[in-house]
Every structure is written in C-alpha cells, then in structure tokens.
C-alpha cells in the first residue's frame, strides 16, 4: 500500500486548516452586540396589534427583544450554525425568568419558545464561541436587570401614561440612568404618531460589559414621542 506523498499531506492539512478557520470565523467574526429591549405598549398599540403570551399578560416593563452580534460597519451576521438549534432543556432553570422578562407578544399567542428559538437561531448562534445557549440567555436577562430602563425614565418624570415627551429628554434620561448613549427606535400608533418602541444599548464582543455604541441603526424618531400605557 502506497503512502501519500508529503505534498499530498500538505494539501490535505491546508484544506483541513481552512475548514477549521472557516468554522471559527462563523461565530467569532463580530465586533459588538446590540442589546435590544422593547416597550410592550408600543408593540401592541399599532395596526398589527399583539397577543398576550399563554402565560398571561406581561408586566408593564421593557422586555428583552434580543442580544444581536454586529459589525462596526452596521451590518451583522445571522443564522451561523444550523447544527445548534435552540434547546429548551439547556435553559430550563431560566424559563420562568424568560417568561417574565423576555415575553412574546406575537400572534397567535405562544409560550415564548418560538420567539426564543428565533433569537438563538438567528443571532445567538453567531456568538456561540463566546456565549453558549445558557450563557446567551442568562447574559441578556442580567443586562435587563442591570439597565433598568423604566426606572431611568420614571426617575426623570417620563412615565408610560400616553403622554408625549421630547426625544432628547428620553435619550438623556436613559443615558443618565444607564451611563451609556442609547439608540431610540420608534414605531407609529394607529393615528400615525411616533411612539417609544425599542432601546438599543451596546455590549462588547465578549458579552461581558456595556460600551458606547460603535455604530447605530438607521432610523429616526419625531421630536416628540408618545410613551403609551400597557
């Protein structure tokens, strides 16, 4: 039986190395995370409406939308590892907290699993060399508890009572409360009024600490923003 030549062995080694590096780059190649929270009153107060989870109406508080790997140029990776689907058993000790702090509002009503599965499959798999499934969800929940958006706003006199507030006052209140500059995303109610919808904060690519955002999404709010009740 002939042994492969050294040249063949080198080619095989290079091919395996390239595959290995490609696999590593899939989930490590990003610069920072967006940590995104949404106001349920604004999700529901649109033409699309909303459905409460099968576990009941969520509390009147910001809920986690996701922890999203991003590049400094504003683009992002997605769906990086189809071989690592969401596995509820890996976060079993977090489920009750996720139902409270990361609730689904999509229709038809659900228990949150479809929402969490989407977030992990699309975004979480692109950071799994840094955060495994349990760490990914646990870290997002910790960030919500750390940032306390509603507290920051209400401390500044900005309350979810259907009133309108200046965009600058909302941004300043969050920046003062959290310590970092937020990106504010608005949507519109049935009458076309701009309302506070989502707040983006940034986290370093290890998922360990908040940072100033290297880039912001492309969206604009009006100068006056409604903060609807829920």
C-alpha positions in Angstrom: 0.0 0.0 0.0 1.5 3.3 -1.1 1.9 6.1 1.5 0.6 9.6 0.5 3.4 11.9 -0.6 4.4 14.8 1.6 2.9 17.2 -1.0 -0.5 15.5 -0.7 -0.3 15.6 3.0 0.4 19.3 3.0 -2.6 20.0 0.7 -4.9 17.9 2.9 -3.6 19.7 6.0 -4.1 23.1 4.4 -7.7 22.1 3.4 -8.5 21.0 6.9 -7.0 24.1 8.4 -9.1 26.3 6.0 -12.2 24.4 7.0 -11.4 24.8 10.7 -10.7 28.5 10.3 -13.9 29.0 8.4 -15.9 27.3 11.1 -14.3 29.5 13.7 -14.9 32.7 11.8 -18.6 31.9 11.5 -19.3 32.6 15.2 -16.4 34.8 16.3 -16.4 37.3 13.5 -18.3 40.2 15.0 -17.4 43.4 16.8 -20.1 44.0 19.4 -23.6 43.2 20.5 -26.7 45.3 20.3 -28.8 44.6 23.5 -32.4 45.5 22.5 -35.4 46.0 24.7 -38.9 46.9 23.6 -41.8 48.6 25.3 -44.9 46.3 25.1 -47.3 49.2 25.0 -45.8 50.3 21.7 -45.7 46.8 20.3 -49.4 46.4 20.9 -50.5 49.9 20.1 -50.2 49.6 16.3 -52.5 48.4 13.5 -50.8 45.0 13.8 -51.9 44.6 17.4 -50.5 41.9 19.7 -51.3 38.8 21.6 -50.5 38.2 25.2 -48.5 35.0 26.0 -50.3 31.9 27.1 -48.7 32.5 30.5 -50.6 35.8 30.9 -50.2 39.5 30.2 -46.6 40.6 30.9 -45.8 43.3 33.4 -45.7 46.9 32.3 -42.0 47.0 31.8 -39.5 46.8 29.0 -38.9 43.3 27.7 -35.9 41.8 26.1 -36.0 41.6 22.3 -32.5 40.2 21.8 -28.8 40.2 22.0 -27.5 40.7 18.5 -23.9 40.3 17.2 -23.0 43.2 14.9 -20.1 44.6 12.9 -18.8 48.2 13.2 -19.9 49.0 9.7 -23.6 48.4 10.7 -24.0 45.0 9.1 -24.5 41.8 11.1 -24.0 38.0 10.8 -27.1 35.8 11.1 -28.1 32.1 11.2 -24.5 31.0 11.7 -24.9 27.4 12.9 -27.9 25.3 11.8 -26.4 22.3 13.7 -27.1 24.1 17.0 -30.8 24.7 17.3 -32.5 26.2 20.4 -32.7 23.5 23.1 -35.1 24.4 25.9 -33.6 21.9 28.2 -30.3 23.9 28.2 -32.1 26.9 29.7 -34.7 25.1 31.9 -33.7 27.0 35.1 -34.2 30.3 33.2 -37.6 29.7 31.7 -39.7 31.4 34.4 -37.5 34.5 34.3 -37.6 34.5 30.5 -41.4 34.3 30.5 -41.4 37.4 32.7 -38.5 39.4 31.2 -38.4 38.1 27.6 -42.1 37.7 26.8 -43.5 37.1 23.4 -46.3 39.4 22.1 -46.6 37.9 18.6 -49.9 36.4 17.4 -51.1 33.8 17.8 -50.4 33.5 21.5 -47.5 31.4 22.5 -45.4 30.4 25.4 -42.2 32.1 24.2 -40.4 29.1 22.8 -40.8 30.2 19.2 -39.5 33.7 20.0 -36.5 32.5 21.9 -35.7 29.8 19.3 -35.7 32.5 16.6 -33.4 34.8 18.6 -31.0 32.0 19.3 -31.0 30.6 15.7 -30.6 33.9 14.0 -28.4 35.8 16.5 -27.2 33.6 19.3 -25.5 31.0 17.0 -23.3 33.8 15.7 -21.7 34.2 19.1 -21.7 30.7 20.4 -17.9 30.6 20.8 -18.3 33.3 23.3 -21.7 32.5 24.8 -23.3 29.1 24.8 -27.1 28.8 24.9 -27.4 29.1 28.6 -24.9 32.0 28.8 -26.5 33.8 25.9 -30.0 34.0 27.6 -28.6 34.4 31.1 -26.5 37.3 30.0 -29.4 39.1 28.3 -31.5 38.7 31.4 -28.7 40.1 33.5 -28.4 43.1 31.2 -32.1 43.8 31.5 -31.8 43.8 35.3 -28.6 45.9 35.1 -30.0 48.6 32.8 -33.5 49.2 34.4 -34.8 51.3 31.6 -38.2 52.0 33.0 -36.7 53.2 36.3 -34.4 55.5 34.5 -37.3 57.1 32.6 -39.7 57.4 35.5 -37.0 58.9 37.7 -36.8 61.6 35.1 -40.6 62.1 35.2 -41.1 60.2 31.9 -44.0 57.8 32.5 -45.9 55.3 30.3 -49.2 57.2 30.6 -49.9 58.0 26.9 -48.2 61.4 27.2 -45.7 62.9 24.8 -42.1 63.7 25.7 -39.3 65.2 23.8 -36.9 62.8 22.1 -34.0 64.5 23.7 -35.4 64.1 27.2 -36.0 60.4 26.7 -32.5 59.9 25.4 -30.9 61.9 28.2 -32.9 60.1 30.9 -31.7 56.7 29.7 -28.1 57.9 29.2 -28.1 59.3 32.8 -29.7 56.2 34.3 -27.6 53.6 32.4 -24.4 55.5 31.8 -24.2 54.9 28.1 -25.7 56.6 25.0 -28.8 54.7 23.8 -30.3 54.4 20.3 -34.0 55.0 20.4 -36.3 53.3 17.8 -39.8 54.5 17.3 -42.9 53.0 15.6 -46.2 54.6 15.0 -49.6 54.1 16.5 -52.9 53.7 14.6 -53.0 57.5 14.2 -49.5 57.7 12.9 -48.0 59.3 16.0 -44.4 58.4 16.8 -44.0 56.4 20.0 -41.2 54.9 22.0 -40.7 51.4 20.8 -37.2 49.9 21.3 -34.0 50.9 23.1 -30.6 49.7 21.8 -27.5 49.6 24.1 -24.2 48.1 23.1 -22.1 45.3 24.7 -18.5 44.3 24.0 -17.9 41.2 21.9 -17.2 39.1 24.9 -20.7 39.8 26.1 -19.4 41.0 29.5 -19.9 44.8 29.7 -21.8 47.7 28.3 -19.9 50.0 25.9 -20.6 53.1 23.9 -22.0 52.0 20.5 -19.6 51.9 17.6 -22.5 52.2 15.2 -26.2 52.9 15.3 -29.0 51.6 13.2 -30.6 53.8 10.5 -33.9 55.0 11.9 -35.4 58.3 13.1 -38.0 59.4 15.6 -40.0 62.5 15.8 -39.0 65.4 18.1 -42.0 64.5 20.3 -42.6 60.8 21.3 -45.5 59.2 22.9 -44.9 56.8 25.8 -48.1 54.6 25.7 -49.5 52.8 28.6 -49.7 49.0 28.7 
